[in-house]
Amino acid sequence: MHALGPPWVLAGVVVALAYFVLVGYLAKTLRSTRRLPVVITAITGLVGALPAILYALYYALTAAS
């Protein structure tokens, strides 16, 4: 059995998966024809912020090393 890699890789994968679960939950919760433009805008903003979140996580982990 091989190791999954450095802990920061596993942490990044967990953060990304949790992030997309949050986006999916918001899409399911806010689903409505009247609020559809607001939901699309909110999800686009969240998905657009993911690279910045992952970069900040990577920077924090490499700076601590």
Distance bins in CASP14 RR format, pairs under 12 A and 6 or more apart:
PFRMAT RR
TARGET T0000
AUTHOR 0000-0000-0000
RMODE 2
METHOD distances of the structure
MODEL  1
3 9 0 0 0 0 0 1 0 0 0 0 0
3 10 0 0 0 0 1 0 0 0 0 0 0
4 10 1 0 1 0 0 0 0 0 0 0 0
4 11 0 0 0 0 0 1 0 0 0 0 0
4 12 0 0 0 0 0 1 0 0 0 0 0
4 13 0 0 0 0 1 0 0 0 0 0 0
4 14 0 0 0 0 0 1 0 0 0 0 0
5 11 0 0 0 0 0 1 0 0 0 0 0
5 12 0 0 0 0 0 1 0 0 0 0 0
5 13 0 0 0 0 0 1 0 0 0 0 0
6 12 0 0 0 0 0 1 0 0 0 0 0
6 13 0 0 0 0 0 1 0 0 0 0 0
6 58 0 0 0 0 0 1 0 0 0 0 0
6 61 0 0 0 0 1 0 0 0 0 0 0
6 62 0 0 0 0 0 1 0 0 0 0 0
6 65 0 0 0 0 1 0 0 0 0 0 0
7 13 0 0 0 0 0 1 0 0 0 0 0
7 14 0 0 0 0 0 1 0 0 0 0 0
7 57 0 0 0 0 0 1 0 0 0 0 0
7 61 0 0 0 0 1 0 0 0 0 0 0
7 64 0 0 0 0 0 1 0 0 0 0 0
7 65 0 0 0 0 0 1 0 0 0 0 0
8 14 0 0 0 0 0 1 0 0 0 0 0
8 15 0 0 0 0 0 1 0 0 0 0 0
8 54 0 0 0 0 0 1 0 0 0 0 0
8 57 1 0 0 1 0 0 0 0 0 0 0
8 58 1 0 0 1 0 0 0 0 0 0 0
8 59 0 0 0 0 0 1 0 0 0 0 0
8 60 0 0 0 0 1 0 0 0 0 0 0
8 61 1 0 1 0 0 0 0 0 0 0 0
8 62 1 0 0 1 0 0 0 0 0 0 0
8 63 0 0 0 0 0 1 0 0 0 0 0
8 64 0 0 0 0 1 0 0 0 0 0 0
8 65 0 0 0 0 1 0 0 0 0 0 0
9 15 0 0 0 0 0 1 0 0 0 0 0
9 16 0 0 0 0 0 1 0 0 0 0 0
9 54 0 0 0 0 0 1 0 0 0 0 0
9 57 0 0 0 0 0 1 0 0 0 0 0
9 58 0 0 0 0 1 0 0 0 0 0 0
9 61 0 0 0 0 1 0 0 0 0 0 0
9 62 0 0 0 0 0 1 0 0 0 0 0
10 16 0 0 0 0 0 1 0 0 0 0 0
10 17 0 0 0 0 0 1 0 0 0 0 0
10 57 0 0 0 0 0 1 0 0 0 0 0
10 61 0 0 0 0 0 1 0 0 0 0 0
11 17 0 0 0 0 0 1 0 0 0 0 0
11 18 0 0 0 0 0 1 0 0 0 0 0
11 53 0 0 0 0 0 1 0 0 0 0 0
11 54 0 0 0 0 0 1 0 0 0 0 0
11 57 1 0 0 1 0 0 0 0 0 0 0
11 58 0 0 0 0 1 0 0 0 0 0 0
11 60 0 0 0 0 1 0 0 0 0 0 0
11 61 1 0 0 1 0 0 0 0 0 0 0
11 62 0 0 0 0 0 1 0 0 0 0 0
11 64 0 0 0 0 0 1 0 0 0 0 0
12 18 0 0 0 0 1 0 0 0 0 0 0
12 19 0 0 0 0 1 0 0 0 0 0 0
12 50 0 0 0 0 0 1 0 0 0 0 0
12 53 0 0 0 0 1 0 0 0 0 0 0
12 54 1 0 0 1 0 0 0 0 0 0 0
12 55 0 0 0 0 0 1 0 0 0 0 0
12 56 0 0 0 0 0 1 0 0 0 0 0
12 57 1 0 1 0 0 0 0 0 0 0 0
12 58 1 0 0 1 0 0 0 0 0 0 0
12 60 0 0 0 0 0 1 0 0 0 0 0
12 61 0 0 0 0 1 0 0 0 0 0 0
13 19 0 0 0 0 0 1 0 0 0 0 0
13 20 0 0 0 0 0 1 0 0 0 0 0
13 54 0 0 0 0 0 1 0 0 0 0 0
13 57 0 0 0 0 0 1 0 0 0 0 0
14 20 0 0 0 0 0 1 0 0 0 0 0
14 21 0 0 0 0 0 1 0 0 0 0 0
14 54 0 0 0 0 0 1 0 0 0 0 0
14 57 0 0 0 0 0 1 0 0 0 0 0
15 21 0 0 0 0 0 1 0 0 0 0 0
15 22 0 0 0 0 0 1 0 0 0 0 0
15 50 0 0 0 0 1 0 0 0 0 0 0
15 51 0 0 0 0 0 1 0 0 0 0 0
15 53 1 0 0 1 0 0 0 0 0 0 0
15 54 1 0 0 1 0 0 0 0 0 0 0
15 55 0 0 0 0 0 1 0 0 0 0 0
15 56 0 0 0 0 0 1 0 0 0 0 0
15 57 1 0 1 0 0 0 0 0 0 0 0
15 58 0 0 0 0 0 1 0 0 0 0 0
15 60 0 0 0 0 0 1 0 0 0 0 0
15 61 0 0 0 0 0 1 0 0 0 0 0
16 22 0 0 0 0 0 1 0 0 0 0 0
16 23 0 0 0 0 0 1 0 0 0 0 0
16 47 0 0 0 0 0 1 0 0 0 0 0
16 50 1 0 0 1 0 0 0 0 0 0 0
16 51 0 0 0 0 0 1 0 0 0 0 0
16 53 0 0 0 0 1 0 0 0 0 0 0
16 54 1 0 0 1 0 0 0 0 0 0 0
16 57 0 0 0 0 1 0 0 0 0 0 0
16 58 0 0 0 0 0 1 0 0 0 0 0
17 23 0 0 0 0 0 1 0 0 0 0 0
17 24 0 0 0 0 0 1 0 0 0 0 0
17 50 0 0 0 0 0 1 0 0 0 0 0
17 54 0 0 0 0 0 1 0 0 0 0 0
18 24 0 0 0 0 0 1 0 0 0 0 0
18 25 0 0 0 0 0 1 0 0 0 0 0
18 50 0 0 0 0 0 1 0 0 0 0 0
18 53 0 0 0 0 0 1 0 0 0 0 0
18 54 0 0 0 0 0 1 0 0 0 0 0
18 57 0 0 0 0 0 1 0 0 0 0 0
19 25 0 0 0 0 0 1 0 0 0 0 0
19 26 0 0 0 0 0 1 0 0 0 0 0
19 43 0 0 0 0 0 1 0 0 0 0 0
19 45 0 0 0 0 0 1 0 0 0 0 0
19 46 1 0 0 1 0 0 0 0 0 0 0
19 47 0 0 0 0 1 0 0 0 0 0 0
19 48 0 0 0 0 0 1 0 0 0 0 0
19 49 0 0 0 0 1 0 0 0 0 0 0
19 50 1 0 1 0 0 0 0 0 0 0 0
19 51 0 0 0 0 0 1 0 0 0 0 0
19 52 0 0 0 0 0 1 0 0 0 0 0
19 53 1 0 0 1 0 0 0 0 0 0 0
19 54 0 0 0 0 1 0 0 0 0 0 0
19 57 0 0 0 0 0 1 0 0 0 0 0
20 26 0 0 0 0 0 1 0 0 0 0 0
20 27 0 0 0 0 0 1 0 0 0 0 0
20 43 0 0 0 0 0 1 0 0 0 0 0
20 46 0 0 0 0 1 0 0 0 0 0 0
20 47 0 0 0 0 1 0 0 0 0 0 0
20 50 0 0 0 0 1 0 0 0 0 0 0
20 53 0 0 0 0 0 1 0 0 0 0 0
20 54 0 0 0 0 0 1 0 0 0 0 0
21 27 0 0 0 0 0 1 0 0 0 0 0
21 28 0 0 0 0 0 1 0 0 0 0 0
21 46 0 0 0 0 0 1 0 0 0 0 0
22 28 0 0 0 0 0 1 0 0 0 0 0
22 29 0 0 0 0 0 1 0 0 0 0 0
22 42 0 0 0 0 0 1 0 0 0 0 0
22 43 0 0 0 0 0 1 0 0 0 0 0
22 46 1 0 0 1 0 0 0 0 0 0 0
22 47 0 0 0 0 0 1 0 0 0 0 0
22 49 0 0 0 0 0 1 0 0 0 0 0
22 50 0 0 0 0 0 1 0 0 0 0 0
22 53 0 0 0 0 0 1 0 0 0 0 0
23 29 0 0 0 0 0 1 0 0 0 0 0
23 30 0 0 0 0 0 1 0 0 0 0 0
23 39 0 0 0 0 0 1 0 0 0 0 0
23 40 0 0 0 0 0 1 0 0 0 0 0
23 42 0 0 0 0 1 0 0 0 0 0 0
23 43 1 0 1 0 0 0 0 0 0 0 0
23 44 0 0 0 0 1 0 0 0 0 0 0
23 45 0 0 0 0 1 0 0 0 0 0 0
23 46 1 0 1 0 0 0 0 0 0 0 0
23 47 1 0 0 1 0 0 0 0 0 0 0
23 48 0 0 0 0 0 1 0 0 0 0 0
23 49 0 0 0 0 0 1 0 0 0 0 0
23 50 0 0 0 0 1 0 0 0 0 0 0
24 30 0 0 0 0 1 0 0 0 0 0 0
24 31 0 0 0 0 1 0 0 0 0 0 0
24 39 0 0 0 0 0 1 0 0 0 0 0
24 42 0 0 0 0 0 1 0 0 0 0 0
24 43 1 0 0 1 0 0 0 0 0 0 0
24 46 0 0 0 0 1 0 0 0 0 0 0
24 47 0 0 0 0 0 1 0 0 0 0 0
25 31 0 0 0 0 0 1 0 0 0 0 0
25 39 0 0 0 0 0 1 0 0 0 0 0
25 42 0 0 0 0 0 1 0 0 0 0 0
25 43 0 0 0 0 0 1 0 0 0 0 0
25 46 0 0 0 0 0 1 0 0 0 0 0
26 35 0 0 0 0 0 1 0 0 0 0 0
26 38 0 0 0 0 0 1 0 0 0 0 0
26 39 1 0 0 1 0 0 0 0 0 0 0
26 40 0 0 0 0 0 1 0 0 0 0 0
26 41 0 0 0 0 0 1 0 0 0 0 0
26 42 1 0 0 1 0 0 0 0 0 0 0
26 43 1 0 0 1 0 0 0 0 0 0 0
26 44 0 0 0 0 0 1 0 0 0 0 0
26 45 0 0 0 0 0 1 0 0 0 0 0
26 46 1 0 0 1 0 0 0 0 0 0 0
26 47 0 0 0 0 0 1 0 0 0 0 0
27 35 0 0 0 0 0 1 0 0 0 0 0
27 36 0 0 0 0 0 1 0 0 0 0 0
27 38 0 0 0 0 0 1 0 0 0 0 0
27 39 1 0 0 1 0 0 0 0 0 0 0
27 40 0 0 0 0 1 0 0 0 0 0 0
27 42 0 0 0 0 1 0 0 0 0 0 0
27 43 1 0 1 0 0 0 0 0 0 0 0
27 44 0 0 0 0 0 1 0 0 0 0 0
27 46 0 0 0 0 1 0 0 0 0 0 0
27 47 0 0 0 0 0 1 0 0 0 0 0
28 39 0 0 0 0 1 0 0 0 0 0 0
28 43 0 0 0 0 0 1 0 0 0 0 0
29 35 0 0 0 0 0 1 0 0 0 0 0
29 39 0 0 0 0 1 0 0 0 0 0 0
29 42 0 0 0 0 0 1 0 0 0 0 0
29 43 0 0 0 0 0 1 0 0 0 0 0
30 36 0 0 0 0 1 0 0 0 0 0 0
30 37 0 0 0 0 0 1 0 0 0 0 0
30 38 1 0 0 1 0 0 0 0 0 0 0
30 39 1 0 1 0 0 0 0 0 0 0 0
30 40 0 0 0 0 1 0 0 0 0 0 0
30 41 0 0 0 0 0 1 0 0 0 0 0
30 42 1 0 0 1 0 0 0 0 0 0 0
30 43 0 0 0 0 1 0 0 0 0 0 0
30 46 0 0 0 0 0 1 0 0 0 0 0
31 38 0 0 0 0 0 1 0 0 0 0 0
31 39 1 0 0 1 0 0 0 0 0 0 0
31 40 0 0 0 0 0 1 0 0 0 0 0
31 42 0 0 0 0 0 1 0 0 0 0 0
31 43 0 0 0 0 0 1 0 0 0 0 0
32 38 0 0 0 0 1 0 0 0 0 0 0
32 39 1 0 0 1 0 0 0 0 0 0 0
32 40 0 0 0 0 0 1 0 0 0 0 0
33 39 0 0 0 0 0 1 0 0 0 0 0
33 40 0 0 0 0 0 1 0 0 0 0 0
35 41 0 0 0 0 0 1 0 0 0 0 0
35 42 0 0 0 0 1 0 0 0 0 0 0
35 43 0 0 0 0 0 1 0 0 0 0 0
36 42 0 0 0 0 0 1 0 0 0 0 0
36 43 0 0 0 0 0 1 0 0 0 0 0
37 43 0 0 0 0 0 1 0 0 0 0 0
37 44 0 0 0 0 0 1 0 0 0 0 0
38 44 0 0 0 0 0 1 0 0 0 0 0
38 45 0 0 0 0 0 1 0 0 0 0 0
39 45 0 0 0 0 0 1 0 0 0 0 0
39 46 0 0 0 0 0 1 0 0 0 0 0
40 46 0 0 0 0 0 1 0 0 0 0 0
40 47 0 0 0 0 0 1 0 0 0 0 0
41 47 0 0 0 0 0 1 0 0 0 0 0
41 48 0 0 0 0 0 1 0 0 0 0 0
42 48 0 0 0 0 0 1 0 0 0 0 0
42 49 0 0 0 0 0 1 0 0 0 0 0
43 49 0 0 0 0 0 1 0 0 0 0 0
43 50 0 0 0 0 0 1 0 0 0 0 0
44 50 0 0 0 0 0 1 0 0 0 0 0
45 51 0 0 0 0 0 1 0 0 0 0 0
45 52 0 0 0 0 0 1 0 0 0 0 0
45 53 0 0 0 0 0 1 0 0 0 0 0
46 52 0 0 0 0 0 1 0 0 0 0 0
46 53 0 0 0 0 1 0 0 0 0 0 0
47 53 0 0 0 0 0 1 0 0 0 0 0
47 54 0 0 0 0 0 1 0 0 0 0 0
48 54 0 0 0 0 0 1 0 0 0 0 0
48 55 0 0 0 0 0 1 0 0 0 0 0
49 55 0 0 0 0 0 1 0 0 0 0 0
49 56 0 0 0 0 0 1 0 0 0 0 0
50 56 0 0 0 0 0 1 0 0 0 0 0
50 57 0 0 0 0 0 1 0 0 0 0 0
51 57 0 0 0 0 0 1 0 0 0 0 0
51 58 0 0 0 0 0 1 0 0 0 0 0
52 58 0 0 0 0 0 1 0 0 0 0 0
52 59 0 0 0 0 0 1 0 0 0 0 0
53 59 0 0 0 0 0 1 0 0 0 0 0
53 60 0 0 0 0 0 1 0 0 0 0 0
54 60 0 0 0 0 0 1 0 0 0 0 0
54 61 0 0 0 0 0 1 0 0 0 0 0
55 61 0 0 0 0 0 1 0 0 0 0 0
55 62 0 0 0 0 0 1 0 0 0 0 0
56 62 0 0 0 0 0 1 0 0 0 0 0
56 63 0 0 0 0 0 1 0 0 0 0 0
57 63 0 0 0 0 0 1 0 0 0 0 0
57 64 0 0 0 0 0 1 0 0 0 0 0
58 64 0 0 0 0 0 1 0 0 0 0 0
58 65 0 0 0 0 0 1 0 0 0 0 0
59 65 0 0 0 0 0 1 0 0 0 0 0
END
